[in-house]
Amino acid sequence: MRITAEVKRETRERILAAARKLFGTRGYAQTSTRDLALEASIATGTLFNYFPSKEALAMTLIEAGLIKGDEGYLERRRGGEDLGEDLFAHIAAGLRELESYRPFLGEVIETALSPFSRSSVTQKGEDVRVRHLDRVARILDKHGLRDALGFVSIHLYWTLYLGVLAFWSKDDSPAQADTLVVLDESLQLYVTSIERAEAETVDSKAVDSETM
């Protein structure tokens, strides 16, 4: 029997709904692909026709949340923010959309997004990383720092971002207020470092032009 596009869409949505429920109640590590298939009322093999791994399934949920957060950031942006405020608003918008995934987020990013596990990062995890850093590059460009996102700056920013996500996933302070403090102070340090590096580059170019 031919499976229609509508049936495929409904099956995919059932799998995602099962993942949201089981990852949230049992935890990511404690949920097997068999558990997910049973919850979605499909065969385990069928699940792999839609998602190549449990990690890819979890990252699909996280990716959708971050895309929605990015859209919210763009809608709320006033235009007069300084660089630190702009980056803060972008990250905070993503956190708001990932709130329901907070109980299992830490487990997923340890393997799906961590710079210490690059060999095991899924394509979906890499897609999330690239899309997020593309937005950061656009933000830097808007603030006149087009060339600031070099190799060192990318690694520094991504490590900072993952640290904030990991801290937030375990933050029991009211409304995770401690995370906002950590995010704010971390971004202040990051912005100071790249602005200083940019100023030094400009000064170096000026000196070079004078000696030519």
TAKAMO-V44988 format. One line per field, one symbol per residue. phi: phi as a letter, one per 20 degrees, with the letter a starting at -180 (. if undefined). A space follows every 50 residues. Layout:
phi: ???
This chain:
phi: .feffffffffffffffffgffffeeoffedeffgffffemcfgffgffd cfafffffffffgfffffffffgffefeodffgffffffffffffgfegf egfdfgffffdecffecgfdffffffffffffffffffffffemcgefee gffffffffffffffffffdfefgllfffffffffffffffgffffffff ffffffffffef
